[in-house]
Amino acid sequence: MSDQQIISKKTGSAIAIDLAAFVIIVAGMKAASTLLVPFLFSLFISIICFPPFFWLQRKKVPKGVALIIIILGILIVGFLVGALIGTSINQFTNNLPTYEKILEEKTDIIVNWFTKMGIEIPSEQFFSSFSLKEPLALMANLLKSVTNVLTKTVLILMIVIFVLLEAADFPGKLRVISQNPHKSIGNYLTINNNIKRYVFIKTLLSLSTGICVFVWLLILKIDYALLWGMLAFLLNFIPNIGSIIAAIPAILLALIQYGFVSAGLVTMGYLVINFIFGTLLEPKLMGEGLGLSTLVVFLSLIFWGWILGPFGMLLSVPLTMVAKIVLDNYQDTRWISILLGSSKSTKISS
């Protein structure tokens, strides 16, 4: 057996071992999803809390006091959002049969108009295409998943507390255990800063999107504007299709309440808001190098949704983005990061 054959055999064996390890890890993650989801959610909250936590410490606020302020802030925001959104969901669910009946009447008007134009459309199929049931079911599953996670408040807060306490000491521990402290600390700081920057900017843009949607729907007097704003905030973490899914219930409700002109204004508002924050601001603030390809976004949505359920869909892009940032900081895995990136980020990397 030649040297080249031996090398090829070793390479094939290494790939097979890597694939087997990947399958085992994925199977383990799916089996442990009930524990993994609150843990990942806690890490997500912790990353968002890093900037204000360290800012308080730089202002000479004791670590314990800064931690208490951050935890109280999380509890207050969580309680207010839960109370407001919970009430809106219950009211909307109770009024859903009435909305469905009105929407069916609107649909009949459209079908009759097409019939007069000489175009025959089956009314039942056309009505099912504009039903509130499917977007509501998706929205309910997403919100239910978030609610289920939030019920584990004690576990989430404990993880957040320990992550915040350990964050400041971790570089020192890494310096002690590493064989090349300078390189390890450099990689850690780069990865940490990029992840914090991505999560913070994405959260800020999503929050701005949700607020603008809420204000626009409030101006148009669309029912449950706060609920649709919250939905826009959550689904903005899913690029491309997230904003579309978030817009459907509000547009249909505008059609039910006021008619086609109002539905058109709602649609225009969503398009303008998502264009400003998603197309103009996000690439400038994030940098093109942090982009993911459209195919990777779609596949990550399926992959993390299958492993972690609806909540995994919300975190699919942040999780994949974190993986891309980590892979990009190591020479041996940078090629994977390039494959995950968009065409623009590939041009920059090259």
N, C-alpha and C positions, 0 to 999 in steps of 0.2 A: 504493500500500500504506500503510495507516494505521500510526500509531505502535504501537497495540496489537498489530497483526499482526506487526510487526517484532520486538517484545518476545517474543511467543509463539514466533516462529520461532527466535530466539536461545535461548530457554529450552529448546525441544525439541532444538536442536542440542547444547546443553550436557549435557542428560540423556543423549543418545545417545553423546556422547564419554565421559561418566562410566561408562556401562554397558560400553562397549567397553574402556575402561581396566581396569575391574573384571574382565572376562572374561580379558584378557591377563595380569593379575596372578595370577588364580587358576590359569590354565594354566601360568604360570611356576612357581608354588609347587608344583603337582603334579609338574611335570617335575623340579624340584630337591628333591623330598621327602627323598631320601637324605641330602642335606646339611642341609636345613632342620630335620629331626627332631632330630639331635644338637645343632644350634644352639639350638633352642627349649628343649630339655631342659637345656642349659647355662645359659640365661638363667633358667629355672625354679629351678635349684639356686643360682644367683647371688643371686636375690632372697631365697631362704630364708637364705642366708649373710650377707646385708647386716647384719641386727641384731647377730649375734655379732662380725662383723668390725669394725664401727664401735664396738661396746662395748669391744673389746680396745684400739682406738686411743684411746678416751676414758680408758682406764686407763693411758695412757702407754706402751703396748706398741708398739714400732716397727712400721711398716707391713709390712716384710718378714717379721718374726717372726710377726705376726698372720696374714699370708697363709699362711705355712707351717703354723701351727696349724690353720687352717681346712681346708687341702688334706689334711693328715694325717687330720683328722676325717672328711672325705668318703671317703677311701680305706679307713679302718678300718670305717666303717659299711657301705660298699658291699661290702667283702670278706666281712664277717660275714653280711650278708643274703644275698649270692650263694651262699655256701657252704651255709648252712642251707636256703634255699629250693630250691637245685639238688638237694640230696639228697632232699628231700621230694617234689619233682616226679618224680624217677626212680623212687622207691619206689612212689608212687601209680600211675604209669603201668604199672609191672610188675604190680601187684595189680589193675588195672582189670578184666581178664577174670573174676577171682574175684568181684569186687564186682557185676559185671553179672549173673552167674549167680544170686547170692543175691537181688539185686533182682528178678529175674524170678520167683523163688519167692515173694517177698513180694507181687508183683503178682498172681500166680495166686490167692493167698489173698483179695485184695480182689475180684477178678473173681468168684470162687466165692461170696463173701458177697453181692455184687450179684445174682448168679444166683438164690440162695436167696430174695432179696427180690422176685424176679420181674422184675428189670431185666437185659436182655441187653446185654452189652458185649463187643465183639470184643477178645479178649485181646491180639492182636498190636498193635493200634492203641493200646490202653491202656498196654501195656508201653513202646511207643515214646514215649509222652507222659512217662514217668518214667525215660527212659534217661539215663545219665550222659554219653553221648557228646557231645551238643550243648553242655551247659554246660562240659564238659571241653575241647571243641574251642575254644570261645570263650576260656576261661581260658588254654589253651595258646597261642593266637594272641597274646593280650595279653602274657603273660609272655615269649613268644618275641620279641615286638617290643621289650619293655623290655630283654631280654638282648642283642639285636642292637645296641641303642643303647649299652649299657654296655660292649660289646666295643671301642668307639671311645674308650677311656678317656683316651688321650693328647690327642686332639682336644677332648674335653669339658673336661678339666682346664685345657688351654691357654686355652680360651674363658672359663672361670670366672675364671682368674687375671687375664686382661686386663680383663674386665668389672669385677671388684672393684677393680683398680688405677685404672681410668678413672672409676669411679663418683664418687669424691671430687672429681675435677678437672672433671667435666662441667659443673656450674653455672657455673664461671668461664669456660669456653669459650663457653657459651651467652650469658653476659653480654656477651662481646666481640663476637660475631657478630650479636646481636639489635639491631633498631632500637628496640625498646621493652624494655630489659633488665628493668625492674621487673615488667612483665606477664608476660614470658616465664619469668622465674625463678619467679614465683608459680604459673603454670600447671604448670611442670615439677615444683615441689615438691609441689603438690597431687596431680598424677597419680602421681608417684613414691611418695608416702606412702600413697595409697589402694591402689595395686597391691601394695606391700610388705605393707600391713595385710591385704588380702584373701588373698594367697598364704600369708602366715604363719599367719593364723587358720585358713584352710581346711586347711593341712597339719597344724596342731596338732590340729584336730578329727578329721581323718582318721586321724592316728596314734593318738589316744585311742580312736577307734572300733575300729581294728585290734587294739589291746592288749586292750580289753574283750572282743572276740570271741575272741581267743586264750585269755584267762583262763577265760572261760565254757566254751569247748569243752574246755579242759584239765581243768576241774572235772568235766565230763560224760564225760571219757575218750574223746573222739572222736579218731580217728586224724588225723594231719597238722594238728593245731590251728594250728601256726605258719603253715602254707601258707594256711589259710583266713583267718587274721588278716591276713596280707600281702595277700591278695586283697581283703579288706574295706577295707584302707587304700587300695589303688590305686583300686578302683571307687567309693569314697566321693567321689571328685572328679567323678563323674557323678551328679548329683542324680536322685531319683525311681527310675529303673530300675537304677542302679548297685548299690544295696544289695540289690535283689531278685536280681540276677544273682549277686552274691557269696554270697547265702544258700543258693541252690539246691544246690550240690555238698555243702555241710556237712549240710544237712537230709537229703538222700538217703543220705549216708554214715551218719548217725545211725540212719536207718531200717534200713539194711543191718546195722549192727553190733548194735543193741539192740532195735529195734522201734519201734512207733508212739509210745509214751510218750516215749522219748528224742528222737525227731524233733520231737514237740510241744514239748519243753523247749528244744530248739535254736531252733525257730521263735520261741518266746516270747522267748528271749534276744535274738535279732536284732531283733525288734520293739521291745523295751524300749530296747536300746542305740541304735537309730536314732531312736527317739522322743526320747530324752534329748539326743543330740548334734545330730540333724538338725532336729528340730521345736522344741525348747526353747532350746538354747544357741546354735545357729548364727544364728538371726535376731537374738538379743539382742547377740551379739558383732559380727556383721557390720553390723547396721543394716538396716532394711527397704529403704532406698534403694539398696542394692547388689544387690537381688534381680533375677533374670531371670524372664521369663514361661515357663511350662511349654512352650509351643509353641516358643519360641526355644531352650530347652534341647534339645528333641528335634531341631529342625532343625540346630542347631550340632553335635550328635552325628553326624548324617548327613554334614554338610558337611565337618567336619574329619576324620572317619573316611575319607571318600572321597579327600580330598587327601593326608593323612598316614598312612593305614592305621590299624591298631589303636591305635598310640601316640597318634594324633590324637584318638581317642575319649577317652583318658584326659585329654588336655589341652584337650578341646573347650570345657568350661565355663570353665576359667581363661583361655583365649585370648579367648573371647567376653566374659568379664567385664572383661578388660584393655581390649578395644576399647570397651566401654561406658563405662568410667571415662575413657578418653581423649576420647571423643566428648562426654561430659557436661561437659567443662571448656571447651568452645568454643561460643559462641552459635550459630554457623551450623550446627553438627552436633548440637546438644542434642536436637533433635526425633527424631533417629535413636536416641539413647540412651533417650528416653522410650518409643519403640516397642519397644525391646529389653527394657525393664524390666517387672516384674510390676505388677499392678493396685495393690498396696500402695505400691510405690515411685512410681507415677504420682500417687497421691493426695498423697504427701509432697511431690513436686516441684511440684504445683499449689498 
